[in-house]
Amino acid sequence: MDLRFTADELAFRDELREFFAANLPQNIRERMRLGHAPSKEDTVTWQRILNRHGWAAYSWPKEYGGPGWTPVQRMIFLEENQLAPAPEVSSFNITMIGPVLIQFGAEEQKQRFLPRAANIDDWWCQGFSEPGAGSDLASLKTAAKLDGDHYIVNGQKIWTSTAHHADWCFCLVRTDPQAPKRQQGISFLLIDMKTSGITVRPIISIDGSHHLNEVFFDHVRVPVSLRVGEENRGWDVAKFLLGHERTGIARLGKSKERVKFARESARDMRANGRPLIEDPAFRHRIAQLETDIKALEITQMRVVSAHDRSHDGKPDPLSSVLKVRGTELLQATTELAMDVGGPLSMPDWAQELAALSNEPELGPEWATEATRSYLFLRAASIYGGTNEIQKNILSKAVLGL
Ligand SMILES: Cc1cc2nc3c(=O)[nH]c(=O)nc-3n(C[C@H](O)[C@H](O)[C@H](O)COP(=O)(O)OP(=O)(O)OC[C@H]3O[C@@H](n4cnc5c(N)ncnc54)[C@H](O)[C@@H]3O)c2cc1C
């Protein structure tokens, strides 16, 4: 198997690089480079720039407003976008609800929602997890009872990323509590977040950010026309969506970009009276990370090019390897950036030192952001299906155990 890019793929990569250099707003690029999480506005601005060029819905076929790229081109796009560094397009809009509507949606749902999802006119969130249903998602209890041409929804979701920004939520609900198998009584609904009876409560995570929420449904009326797929067949839709959620989950471009940034920052930081970049232990750590990233890049290329050839469009269970190893590397690279900052990476301490020395700010801005990012990304091995669950998938579907 030839794992090198073809001449066309290299030309495609150059085209992306040129576009990102010319079109990514400088203020957004700089915030991303300093390690800030993109704001809602940053994400919307960038996704709309991409959409004007036909690239935001990067994994969709042409007939639905995507560029019709091959899996290898999509992989190159994701990596170049992360290397830029630019905000990533909304995965809820592009890799989750978009493909679900394309595969299972009624024509009217496709026409109403797909163009708005691509242009992020609607901000989507994912209402799957509940307090008693995470890895064991099929035990979800949020109930939807039929009442004429509406469902009445009651229950609670948790860990709903960016629900406080969202216009719409795609939600798994229980429509048949008596079904012989738990998986058989679930339906997939599109819920307008402005409907009365919905309460969104923030969960502040360890990095101090408001990304996560609890969402409560109290007699929320949802038109039956907003169900995707057949009643009680929502589990098929959910399985399809979860397979797609892992697409691009290795985020190798992000890890590469973080190592590059740590290497550059290490020139300005000092250890034992010398620039940190000259420290042999530090150099060894960078080399190890770069080697590990390269190894995973080759694995990713194998998975993606096998997928390219199979043409069945189904996610490969091997993508679980990319999720496990990719998130381990992402965590290791954000830890590296934090360590480069040393004590200045501790937000409280940096602030106290600044106050003591009467300085408005002590130390580089990126250092405290590195800690926030490190803390937030502890969650990378949990969301999108925990790494333990990915290992279960691998042991069953790949190793046949
Ligand atoms: C930052 C973040 C964002 C998220 N965003 C969303 C979102 O937008 N929408 C949404 O619906 N959900 C979201 N989630 C929820 C996420 O999908 C769940 O946290 C995840 O599925 C794990 O479920 P749980 O938290 O209930 O943990 P549990 O399932 O209770 O697991 C607890 C621990 O037990 C382990 N475990 C469980 N079952 C097994 C098993 N069979 N074998 C081996 N180990 C096992 C797990 O790996 C984990 O370590 C988000 C989570 C985080 C952290």
Ligand as a Chemical Component Dictionary entry (heavy atoms), coordinates in Angstrom:
data_LIG
# 
_chem_comp.id                   LIG 
_chem_comp.type                 NON-POLYMER 
_chem_comp.pdbx_formal_charge   0 
_chem_comp.three_letter_code    LIG 
# 
loop_
_chem_comp_atom.comp_id 
_chem_comp_atom.atom_id 
_chem_comp_atom.alt_atom_id 
_chem_comp_atom.type_symbol 
_chem_comp_atom.charge 
_chem_comp_atom.model_Cartn_x 
_chem_comp_atom.model_Cartn_y 
_chem_comp_atom.model_Cartn_z 
_chem_comp_atom.pdbx_ordinal 
LIG C1  C1  C 0 -16.483 17.552 27.619 1  
LIG C2  C2  C 0 -17.617 16.632 27.337 2  
LIG C3  C3  C 0 -18.538 16.940 26.352 3  
LIG C4  C4  C 0 -19.646 16.125 26.145 4  
LIG N1  N1  N 0 -20.576 16.519 25.230 5  
LIG C5  C5  C 0 -21.709 15.772 25.089 6  
LIG C6  C6  C 0 -22.763 16.233 24.244 7  
LIG O1  O1  O 0 -22.669 17.294 23.622 8  
LIG N2  N2  N 0 -23.883 15.478 24.153 9  
LIG C7  C7  C 0 -24.044 14.302 24.823 10 
LIG O2  O2  O 0 -25.066 13.656 24.665 11 
LIG N3  N3  N 0 -23.058 13.845 25.645 12 
LIG C8  C8  C 0 -21.917 14.564 25.801 13 
LIG N4  N4  N 0 -20.929 14.133 26.652 14 
LIG C9  C9  C 0 -21.157 12.928 27.445 15 
LIG C10 C10 C 0 -20.287 11.758 27.044 16 
LIG O3  O3  O 0 -20.759 11.174 25.864 17 
LIG C11 C11 C 0 -20.344 10.775 28.238 18 
LIG O4  O4  O 0 -19.684 11.415 29.309 19 
LIG C12 C12 C 0 -19.661 9.474  27.916 20 
LIG O5  O5  O 0 -20.413 8.749  26.986 21 
LIG C13 C13 C 0 -19.467 8.623  29.197 22 
LIG O6  O6  O 0 -20.666 8.482  29.888 23 
LIG P1  P1  P 0 -20.765 8.802  31.434 24 
LIG O7  O7  O 0 -20.167 10.151 31.672 25 
LIG O8  O8  O 0 -22.165 8.552  31.867 26 
LIG O9  O9  O 0 -19.784 7.754  32.137 27 
LIG P2  P2  P 0 -20.088 6.218  32.411 28 
LIG O10 O10 O 0 -20.675 5.577  31.211 29 
LIG O11 O11 O 0 -20.850 6.107  33.684 30 
LIG O12 O12 O 0 -18.632 5.648  32.598 31 
LIG C14 C14 C 0 -17.879 5.830  33.791 32 
LIG C15 C15 C 0 -16.554 5.087  33.627 33 
LIG O13 O13 O 0 -16.800 3.670  33.464 34 
LIG C16 C16 C 0 -16.218 3.196  32.259 35 
LIG N5  N5  N 0 -17.103 2.211  31.642 36 
LIG C17 C17 C 0 -18.448 2.299  31.460 37 
LIG N6  N6  N 0 -18.922 1.198  30.843 38 
LIG C18 C18 C 0 -17.853 0.404  30.599 39 
LIG C19 C19 C 0 -17.698 -0.872 29.956 40 
LIG N7  N7  N 0 -18.739 -1.524 29.448 41 
LIG N8  N8  N 0 -16.442 -1.390 29.887 42 
LIG C20 C20 C 0 -15.368 -0.712 30.380 43 
LIG N9  N9  N 0 -15.466 0.506  31.018 44 
LIG C21 C21 C 0 -16.683 1.049  31.106 45 
LIG C22 C22 C 0 -16.110 4.430  31.365 46 
LIG O14 O14 O 0 -15.095 4.276  30.389 47 
LIG C23 C23 C 0 -15.787 5.510  32.367 48 
LIG O15 O15 O 0 -14.414 5.516  32.651 49 
LIG C24 C24 C 0 -19.807 14.924 26.889 50 
LIG C25 C25 C 0 -18.866 14.594 27.849 51 
LIG C26 C26 C 0 -17.793 15.424 28.110 52 
LIG C27 C27 C 0 -16.831 15.039 29.184 53 
# 
loop_
_chem_comp_bond.comp_id 
_chem_comp_bond.atom_id_1 
_chem_comp_bond.atom_id_2 
_chem_comp_bond.value_order 
_chem_comp_bond.pdbx_ordinal 
LIG C1  C2  SING 1  
LIG C2  C3  SING 2  
LIG C2  C26 DOUB 3  
LIG C3  C4  DOUB 4  
LIG C4  N1  SING 5  
LIG C4  C24 SING 6  
LIG N1  C5  DOUB 7  
LIG C5  C6  SING 8  
LIG C5  C8  SING 9  
LIG C6  O1  DOUB 10 
LIG C6  N2  SING 11 
LIG N2  C7  SING 12 
LIG C7  O2  DOUB 13 
LIG C7  N3  SING 14 
LIG N3  C8  DOUB 15 
LIG C8  N4  SING 16 
LIG N4  C9  SING 17 
LIG N4  C24 SING 18 
LIG C9  C10 SING 19 
LIG C10 O3  SING 20 
LIG C10 C11 SING 21 
LIG C11 O4  SING 22 
LIG C11 C12 SING 23 
LIG C12 O5  SING 24 
LIG C12 C13 SING 25 
LIG C13 O6  SING 26 
LIG O6  P1  SING 27 
LIG P1  O7  DOUB 28 
LIG P1  O8  SING 29 
LIG P1  O9  SING 30 
LIG O9  P2  SING 31 
LIG P2  O10 DOUB 32 
LIG P2  O11 SING 33 
LIG P2  O12 SING 34 
LIG O12 C14 SING 35 
LIG C14 C15 SING 36 
LIG C15 O13 SING 37 
LIG C15 C23 SING 38 
LIG O13 C16 SING 39 
LIG C16 N5  SING 40 
LIG C16 C22 SING 41 
LIG N5  C17 SING 42 
LIG N5  C21 SING 43 
LIG C17 N6  DOUB 44 
LIG N6  C18 SING 45 
LIG C18 C19 SING 46 
LIG C18 C21 DOUB 47 
LIG C19 N7  SING 48 
LIG C19 N8  DOUB 49 
LIG N8  C20 SING 50 
LIG C20 N9  DOUB 51 
LIG N9  C21 SING 52 
LIG C22 O14 SING 53 
LIG C22 C23 SING 54 
LIG C23 O15 SING 55 
LIG C24 C25 DOUB 56 
LIG C25 C26 SING 57 
LIG C26 C27 SING 58 
# 
